[in-house]
């Protein structure tokens, strides 16, 4: 006993209380737990004379770290403490079975000062109704956050696990389906805030993963196929706002990549071949009214490399291309039966070449001109050799 009436059952080291022990105050307070240098340090339980109780971490004779504080009115706070004050992340449990989770501050001795200080927009602050096992939620539950969103469904170990429905603050469904550890996992339906479907299919790690259908805000199919990490990846078909097919083929990270076919609104294909980053890239064929317009090499959405173009009136070009224009060696077929074989620069005849006529005559030389102007009548020789 101390002269002032305190009672202790504590180990000493260098005349200071250290180790495990129990201390009684004349006021009715009692502490059981760890001591160091005459101060509560470590883990311990403090019983207050009015009936409140604290269990948790101590440092320098003050509540510091993680702990649980039991109030007289039946409330219970589990969370962080700093210098004996409630300060940090925590959960407040209420006698009616509800709870609020978030960032808290306040003086335990003055309950009216304890406030939930988390920004409501953070989504951290929450409220539960339902069955609990210890401090963990298990079974069916209704869960609210302070933004007004609600979850109804299965819980295990305090997290959304199993089947459940998440609601927007306006009461419309946000998601309905499978959950694992607070994330969408399994199969489920995602909704727009007006109640229309946004996505139906497979989920993993809270993202679209597997097979699924995405819908436009008009209620039509927007995409149907494979997903990975929330993006279109694999095989899939996209649709326009009217629900008509626009593309069918390979995807990577939400972009057309690989082999695929593009479609017009009337269902006719306009391109078939290789894609990269939503552009024609590689080998492919462009169509116009079911007829071939170009077949050959592409890069960045333009004719690049070797290819053949078919023109509306019947002209044809086959040869080298650069940035969508004739460049290099090529052959141009005129409507009157003539053809030019030779060099081109930026879409024009420019350089050495030979013009072959239907009657079998040829003219070889250095040419320049526009193959489109009056069926090639503006092509002239800078130097020539007749055969």
C-alpha positions as CSV (number, residue, x, y, z in Angstrom):
1,X,0.0,0.0,0.0
2,X,1.0,3.6,-0.7
3,X,0.4,6.1,2.1
4,X,-2.3,7.8,0.1
5,X,-4.3,4.6,0.1
6,X,-3.3,3.1,-3.3
7,X,-2.9,-0.6,-3.4
8,X,-0.8,-2.6,-5.8
9,X,0.2,-6.1,-6.8
10,X,3.0,-5.3,-9.2
11,X,6.6,-6.4,-9.9
12,X,9.4,-3.8,-9.4
13,X,12.6,-3.1,-11.2
14,X,15.0,-0.5,-9.8
15,X,12.3,0.6,-7.4
16,X,9.9,1.2,-10.3
17,X,6.8,-0.8,-11.2
18,X,7.6,-2.9,-14.2
19,X,6.1,-6.1,-15.8
20,X,2.7,-7.6,-15.1
21,X,0.6,-6.3,-12.3
22,X,-2.6,-4.9,-10.8
23,X,-3.1,-1.5,-9.3
24,X,-6.0,-0.2,-7.2
25,X,-6.8,3.5,-6.6
26,X,-8.8,4.8,-3.7
27,X,-11.2,6.3,-6.2
28,X,-12.3,2.8,-7.3
29,X,-10.2,2.7,-10.5
30,X,-8.4,-0.6,-11.2
31,X,-5.8,-1.5,-13.8
32,X,-4.6,-5.0,-14.8
33,X,-1.7,-5.3,-17.3
34,X,1.7,-4.3,-18.3
35,X,3.9,-1.7,-16.5
36,X,7.2,0.0,-17.2
37,X,9.0,2.6,-15.2
38,X,6.0,3.2,-12.9
39,X,3.7,3.8,-15.9
40,X,1.1,1.8,-17.8
41,X,2.9,0.6,-20.9
42,X,1.9,-2.3,-23.1
43,X,-1.4,-4.2,-23.0
44,X,-3.8,-3.6,-20.2
45,X,-7.4,-3.2,-18.9
46,X,-8.5,-0.2,-16.9
47,X,-11.8,-0.4,-14.9
48,X,-13.3,3.0,-14.1
49,X,-15.4,3.5,-10.9
50,X,-18.6,4.4,-12.9
51,X,-18.5,1.1,-14.7
52,X,-16.7,2.0,-17.9
53,X,-13.8,-0.1,-19.1
54,X,-10.9,0.2,-21.5
55,X,-8.9,-2.7,-23.0
56,X,-6.0,-2.2,-25.2
57,X,-2.6,-0.5,-25.7
58,X,-0.9,1.9,-23.3
59,X,2.1,4.1,-23.6
60,X,3.5,6.5,-21.0
61,X,0.4,6.0,-18.7
62,X,-2.0,7.0,-21.5
63,X,-4.3,5.1,-23.9
64,X,-2.2,5.0,-27.1
65,X,-2.7,2.6,-30.0
66,X,-5.5,0.2,-30.6
67,X,-8.1,-0.3,-27.9
68,X,-11.8,-0.9,-27.0
69,X,-13.7,1.5,-24.7
70,X,-17.0,0.4,-23.2
71,X,-19.4,3.2,-22.3
72,X,-22.1,3.2,-19.6
73,X,-24.9,3.7,-22.1
74,X,-24.0,0.4,-23.9
75,X,-22.0,1.9,-26.7
76,X,-18.6,0.5,-27.5
77,X,-15.7,2.1,-29.5
78,X,-13.1,-0.1,-31.1
79,X,-10.3,1.7,-32.8
80,X,-7.3,4.1,-32.4
81,X,-6.4,6.3,-29.4
82,X,-3.8,9.0,-29.1
83,X,-2.8,10.4,-25.6
84,X,-5.9,8.9,-24.0
85,X,-8.2,10.6,-26.6
86,X,-10.2,8.8,-29.3
87,X,-8.3,9.8,-32.4
88,X,-8.2,7.8,-35.7
89,X,-9.9,5.0,-37.5
90,X,-12.6,3.1,-35.5
91,X,-16.0,1.6,-35.2
92,X,-18.7,2.8,-32.8
93,X,-21.2,0.1,-31.9
94,X,-24.6,1.1,-30.6
95,X,-27.0,-0.8,-28.3
96,X,-29.6,-1.1,-31.0
97,X,-27.2,-3.3,-33.1
98,X,-26.2,-0.6,-35.5
99,X,-22.7,0.7,-36.0
100,X,-20.8,3.6,-37.5
101,X,-17.3,3.2,-39.0
102,X,-14.9,6.0,-39.9
103,X,-12.4,8.5,-38.4
104,X,-13.3,9.6,-34.9
105,X,-12.1,12.3,-32.4
106,X,-13.1,13.1,-28.9
107,X,-12.6,12.9,-25.2
108,X,-13.9,9.6,-23.7
109,X,-14.8,11.4,-20.4
110,X,-17.1,13.8,-22.4
111,X,-19.2,11.6,-24.7
112,X,-20.8,14.6,-26.4
113,X,-17.3,15.6,-27.7
114,X,-16.8,12.4,-29.6
115,X,-17.5,13.1,-33.3
116,X,-17.3,11.2,-36.5
117,X,-15.0,13.4,-38.5
118,X,-14.6,11.4,-41.7
119,X,-15.6,13.1,-44.9
120,X,-18.9,11.6,-45.9
121,X,-17.8,11.5,-49.5
122,X,-14.9,9.2,-48.6
123,X,-17.3,6.2,-48.2
124,X,-15.5,5.2,-45.0
125,X,-18.3,6.0,-42.6
126,X,-20.9,3.2,-42.4
127,X,-23.7,1.8,-40.4
128,X,-24.8,-1.8,-40.0
129,X,-28.0,-3.5,-38.9
130,X,-28.2,-7.3,-38.3
131,X,-26.4,-10.2,-36.6
132,X,-22.9,-10.1,-35.2
133,X,-20.5,-12.6,-34.0
134,X,-18.2,-10.8,-31.6
135,X,-17.1,-7.8,-33.5
136,X,-17.5,-9.4,-36.9
137,X,-20.6,-9.4,-39.0
138,X,-21.8,-12.9,-40.1
139,X,-25.0,-14.0,-42.0
140,X,-27.6,-11.7,-43.5
141,X,-27.2,-8.0,-43.0
142,X,-28.3,-4.6,-44.1
143,X,-25.5,-2.1,-44.4
144,X,-25.6,1.7,-44.9
145,X,-22.9,4.2,-45.6
146,X,-23.4,7.9,-44.7
147,X,-23.9,8.8,-48.3
148,X,-27.1,6.9,-48.2
149,X,-26.0,3.8,-50.2
150,X,-27.2,0.5,-48.8
151,X,-26.1,-3.1,-49.0
152,X,-28.4,-6.1,-48.3
153,X,-27.0,-9.5,-48.3
154,X,-24.5,-12.0,-46.9
155,X,-21.6,-11.2,-44.6
156,X,-18.8,-13.3,-43.3
157,X,-16.1,-12.1,-40.9
158,X,-17.4,-8.6,-41.1
159,X,-17.1,-8.4,-44.9
160,X,-19.5,-8.7,-47.8
161,X,-19.3,-12.4,-48.8
162,X,-21.9,-14.4,-50.7
163,X,-25.0,-13.0,-52.4
164,X,-25.9,-9.3,-52.0
165,X,-27.4,-6.2,-53.4
166,X,-25.8,-2.8,-53.3
167,X,-28.1,0.2,-53.7
168,X,-27.6,3.8,-54.8
169,X,-28.6,6.6,-52.5
170,X,-31.7,7.1,-54.7
171,X,-32.9,3.6,-53.9
172,X,-32.0,2.1,-57.3
173,X,-29.9,-1.0,-57.5
174,X,-26.2,-0.5,-58.1
175,X,-25.1,-4.1,-58.1
176,X,-26.7,-7.5,-57.6
177,X,-24.7,-10.7,-57.4
178,X,-21.8,-12.5,-55.8
179,X,-19.3,-10.9,-53.4
180,X,-16.0,-12.0,-51.8
181,X,-14.2,-10.0,-49.1
182,X,-16.1,-6.8,-49.9
183,X,-15.4,-7.0,-53.6
184,X,-17.6,-8.1,-56.5
185,X,-16.5,-11.7,-57.3
186,X,-18.4,-14.3,-59.3
187,X,-21.4,-13.4,-61.4
188,X,-23.5,-10.3,-61.1
189,X,-25.3,-7.4,-62.6
190,X,-24.1,-3.7,-62.5
191,X,-26.7,-1.0,-62.9
192,X,-26.8,2.7,-64.0
193,X,-28.3,5.0,-61.4
194,X,-31.6,5.1,-63.3
195,X,-32.0,1.4,-62.7
196,X,-31.1,0.2,-66.2
197,X,-28.5,-2.6,-66.6
198,X,-24.9,-1.5,-67.2
199,X,-23.2,-4.9,-67.2
200,X,-24.2,-8.5,-66.6
201,X,-21.6,-11.3,-66.3
202,X,-18.4,-12.4,-64.5
203,X,-16.5,-10.4,-61.9
204,X,-13.1,-10.9,-60.2
205,X,-11.4,-8.5,-57.7
206,X,-14.2,-6.0,-58.0
207,X,-13.7,-5.7,-61.8
208,X,-15.3,-7.2,-64.9
209,X,-13.4,-10.4,-65.6
210,X,-14.5,-13.3,-67.8
211,X,-17.6,-13.3,-70.0
212,X,-20.1,-10.5,-69.9
213,X,-22.4,-8.1,-71.6
214,X,-22.2,-4.3,-71.3
215,X,-25.2,-2.2,-72.0
216,X,-25.6,1.4,-73.2
217,X,-27.7,3.9,-71.3
218,X,-30.4,3.3,-74.1
219,X,-30.8,-0.3,-72.9
220,X,-29.1,-1.8,-75.9
221,X,-26.1,-4.2,-76.0
222,X,-22.9,-2.2,-76.1
223,X,-20.4,-5.0,-75.9
224,X,-20.6,-8.8,-75.5
225,X,-17.5,-10.9,-75.0
226,X,-14.4,-11.3,-72.9
227,X,-13.2,-9.0,-70.1
228,X,-10.0,-8.8,-68.0
229,X,-9.3,-6.3,-65.2
230,X,-12.4,-4.3,-66.1
231,X,-11.5,-3.9,-69.8
232,X,-12.5,-5.6,-73.0
233,X,-9.8,-8.3,-73.6
234,X,-10.1,-11.3,-75.8
235,X,-12.9,-12.0,-78.2
236,X,-15.9,-9.7,-78.4
237,X,-18.6,-7.9,-80.4
238,X,-19.4,-4.2,-80.1
239,X,-22.7,-2.5,-81.0
240,X,-23.8,1.0,-81.7
241,X,-26.5,2.9,-79.7
242,X,-29.2,1.2,-81.7
243,X,-27.9,-2.2,-80.9
244,X,-26.5,-2.9,-84.4
245,X,-23.2,-4.8,-84.6
246,X,-20.2,-2.5,-85.4
247,X,-17.2,-4.8,-84.8
248,X,-16.5,-8.5,-84.2
249,X,-13.1,-9.9,-83.3
250,X,-10.1,-9.4,-80.9
251,X,-9.7,-6.8,-78.2
252,X,-7.0,-5.7,-75.9
253,X,-7.4,-3.1,-73.1
254,X,-10.7,-1.8,-74.5
255,X,-9.3,-1.4,-78.0
256,X,-9.7,-3.4,-81.2
257,X,-6.4,-5.4,-81.4
258,X,-5.8,-8.5,-83.5
259,X,-8.1,-10.0,-86.1
260,X,-11.5,-8.5,-86.6
261,X,-14.3,-7.3,-88.9
262,X,-15.9,-3.9,-88.9
263,X,-19.6,-3.4,-89.9
264,X,-21.8,-0.6,-91.1
265,X,-25.2,0.1,-89.6
266,X,-26.8,-1.9,-92.4
267,X,-24.9,-5.0,-91.4
268,X,-22.4,-5.0,-94.3
269,X,-18.8,-5.3,-93.5
270,X,-16.5,-2.4,-94.4
271,X,-13.2,-3.9,-93.2
272,X,-11.8,-7.3,-92.4
273,X,-8.3,-8.0,-91.2
274,X,-5.7,-6.8,-88.6
275,X,-6.3,-4.1,-86.0
276,X,-4.1,-2.3,-83.5
277,X,-5.2,0.4,-81.1
278,X,-8.6,0.7,-82.8
279,X,-7.0,1.3,-86.2
280,X,-6.4,-0.8,-89.3
281,X,-2.9,-2.1,-88.9
282,X,-1.3,-5.1,-90.6
283,X,-3.0,-7.1,-93.4
284,X,-6.6,-6.2,-94.3
285,X,-9.3,-5.6,-96.8
286,X,-11.5,-2.5,-97.1
287,X,-14.9,-2.8,-98.7
288,X,-17.4,-0.4,-100.3
289,X,-20.9,-1.7,-101.1
290,X,-19.7,-5.3,-100.8
291,X,-16.9,-4.7,-103.3
292,X,-13.3,-4.6,-102.4
293,X,-11.9,-1.1,-102.2
294,X,-8.4,-2.0,-101.0
295,X,-6.6,-5.1,-99.9
296,X,-3.1,-5.2,-98.6
297,X,-0.9,-3.6,-95.9
298,X,-2.0,-1.0,-93.3
299,X,-0.3,1.1,-90.6
300,X,-2.0,3.5,-88.3
301,X,-5.2,3.3,-90.3
302,X,-3.7,4.2,-93.6
303,X,-2.5,2.3,-96.7
304,X,1.1,1.5,-96.0
305,X,3.3,-1.1,-97.7
306,X,2.1,-3.4,-100.5
307,X,-1.5,-3.2,-101.6
308,X,-4.1,-3.0,-104.4
309,X,-6.8,-0.4,-104.6
310,X,-10.0,-0.7,-106.7
311,X,-11.6,2.6,-107.7
312,X,-15.3,3.4,-108.4
313,X,-15.2,3.8,-112.1
314,X,-12.9,0.8,-112.7
315,X,-9.4,2.1,-112.3
316,X,-7.0,0.0,-110.3
317,X,-3.6,0.5,-108.6
318,X,-1.4,-2.2,-107.3
319,X,2.0,-1.5,-105.7
320,X,3.7,0.4,-102.9
321,X,1.9,2.8,-100.6
322,X,3.0,5.3,-97.9
323,X,0.6,7.2,-95.6
324,X,-2.4,6.4,-97.8
325,X,-0.9,7.5,-101.2
326,X,0.9,5.8,-104.1
327,X,4.6,5.9,-103.3
328,X,7.4,3.9,-104.9
329,X,6.9,1.2,-107.5
330,X,3.4,0.5,-108.8
331,X,1.0,-0.2,-111.7
332,X,-1.9,2.0,-112.5
333,X,-4.7,0.7,-114.8
334,X,-6.6,3.3,-116.8
335,X,-10.2,3.0,-118.1
336,X,-9.1,3.0,-121.7
337,X,-7.1,-0.1,-121.3
338,X,-3.7,1.5,-120.9
339,X,-1.5,0.9,-117.9
340,X,1.5,2.6,-116.4
341,X,4.2,0.7,-114.6
342,X,6.8,2.7,-112.8
343,X,7.5,5.2,-110.1
344,X,5.0,7.2,-108.0
345,X,5.4,10.1,-105.5
346,X,2.7,11.2,-103.1
347,X,-0.2,9.9,-105.3
348,X,1.2,11.1,-108.6
349,X,3.1,9.5,-111.5
350,X,6.6,10.8,-111.0
351,X,9.8,9.1,-112.3
352,X,10.8,6.3,-114.6
353,X,8.1,4.1,-116.1
354,X,6.4,2.5,-119.1
355,X,3.0,3.1,-120.5
356,X,1.5,0.1,-122.2
357,X,-1.3,0.6,-124.8
358,X,-4.0,-1.8,-125.9
359,X,-2.6,-1.9,-129.4
360,X,0.7,-3.3,-128.0
361,X,2.8,-0.2,-128.2
362,X,4.8,1.0,-125.3
363,X,6.4,4.3,-124.3
364,X,9.3,4.2,-121.8
365,X,10.6,7.3,-120.2
366,X,10.6,9.7,-117.3
367,X,7.0,10.6,-116.6
368,X,5.1,13.1,-114.4
369,X,1.5,13.8,-114.1
370,X,-1.9,13.1,-112.4
371,X,-3.3,9.7,-113.3
372,X,-6.8,10.9,-112.3
373,X,-7.1,13.9,-114.6
374,X,-9.1,13.1,-117.8
375,X,-8.1,9.5,-117.7
376,X,-4.4,10.3,-117.6
377,X,-4.3,12.8,-120.4
378,X,-2.2,15.2,-118.3
379,X,0.6,12.8,-118.0
380,X,3.6,14.0,-119.9
381,X,7.1,12.8,-120.7
382,X,10.2,14.7,-119.5
383,X,12.4,12.2,-121.4
384,X,11.1,9.2,-123.4
385,X,12.0,6.3,-125.5
386,X,9.5,4.8,-127.9
387,X,9.3,1.1,-128.7
